């Protein structure tokens, strides 16, 4: 099964609170019905959603619809939905099936022309297996080029009811000015090679003069490069390839750098420890200062209390005339102030208790000061040790490792200069080879015509293989007894050596259909890019009474036509008013337009 290309799964006309849907499938789809039931309108709608400029004809049934949605699926199983306003313009591309889309669904805008940075054409070409690059096809005999787009090959995918019976070649769209380009498009599909390498005639004349000048310049550059190469070889011969020396020195440099990094890390850690110890030392000294102030305070309080304690002894020896508390005379004797005298004695006892308490606190403080002082000496020792360690590391780095690293680096730099000279030899050799190749290319430019002739012969081979595919298809439809060959004059097929245009309309339509289907089958079988679907309008057209009898297609051919197409895996959409046999209908996607609400489907648009 072809993995390139895509097929159409669903086509919807959408309006406000209204929708008309039609579902299609992979394989054969037959849209059957009489004239004016909507077959041509559906054909135009598909063409419009595949990038056509013209909107579908403005029939009465679509007045309430404003946009079209078309769901497609690649043969790899990836679904996309395209949306476009009926009035035309660009597209919205949703990376999901149509039924999953809502007003919050994310989409990407695609331009309707190939000039847009992101266009429908580039998207459909990518699905068809074309590479993400710009393809060019020859526009005229002067080798002027046009960009290839999906619309460039639409006439080889979709065929309307007028063109399918025409006497024009299936290769051509009907525009006389496009014949050269459409021949190139066929070549691109058969070979997957575009015409980007072609030059216009005017440019070719200019190139002749340009190439002569360029040849002289290239010759001079080759001679100069060879002289320079010889000089460099003699110079380099003295020391040979320095690559191994560079590797050895680079390894040694890496070892020194690792040692240096480790010492720098140790030095940083030592510095951090030193700073931490200095902070701790400062904190301890501040603490000792506060302890000293507290000790002085205790001493001051003890002196005061001892003074009060000693003073009370002498106070008791005094012959008091007045009360020491209220300062009144003892007119009624000392007993009248006994209460006050007791208070003084109580205060003396309190002083003694306070002396004991402060003395205890002072002893505790002295022990704490002693402990903190010891801790200070320990921190000072650590500061001294880390400072010494930091100095030693610095000295080792500055006197040993750094000079050693500088020496190795200088030695590597010196060798790299030699390496550059050695590399220049290789560069010169490669450059001389490129110049020689360019010189040879210019010298053989005259052989281009021969190459083009060979490519033309190769194209003939591909066209012969395409004719085999077409012949097999016609044989499968019971159109026997006629070999198929290619007519390079009309760029059309010959049926039994007879031009296709000499047959009646019925046989012309059948042969036209075989060409379009054969091209798709050829591309699929040879893994070449192709859309992977064909759409044919009225390939089995029944004719009016005034048509010649030879214009009619025999019924057995019509039956085999449907039977063979029903076996295909890739999508074929047929619009016809000739109904397939019942056993075929059961195996295909058969849709009947009747203009009768009680039978089949009323038409393409259903309100």
Secondary structure, DSSP 4 states (H G I P E B T S, - for coil): ---S-EEEEEEEEEETTEEEEEE--SSEEEEEE-TTSSHHHHHHHHHHHTT-SSPPP--GGGTTEEEEEEEEEETTS-EEEEEEETT---EEEESS-GGG--TT---EEEBSSTTSSSBHHHHHHHHTT--SS--EEE-STT--EEE--GGGGGGGTEE-TTGGGSSS-TT--S-GGGHHHHHHHHHHHHHS--STT---HHHHHHHHHHHHHHHHHHHHHHHHHHHHHHHHHHHHTTT--THHHHHHHHHHHHHHHHHHHHHHHHHHHHHHHHHHHHHHHHHHHHHHHHHHHHHHHHHHHHHHHHHHHHHHHHHHHS--SB-TTT--B-TT-GGGGHHHHHHHHHHHHHHHHHHHHHHHHHHHHHHHHHHHHHHHHHHHHHHHHHHHHHHHHHHHIIIIIHHHHHHHHHHHHHHHHHHHHHHHHHHHHHHHHHHHHHHHHHHTGGGHHHHHHHHHHHHHHHHHHHHHHHHHHHHHTT--S--EEEETTTTEEEETTEEGGGS-HHHHHHHHHHHHHHHHHHHHHTT----SEEEEE-TT----TTS-GGGSPPHHHHHHHHHHHTT-SSEEEEEESSPPPHHHHTTSEEEEE-S-TTSSB--S---
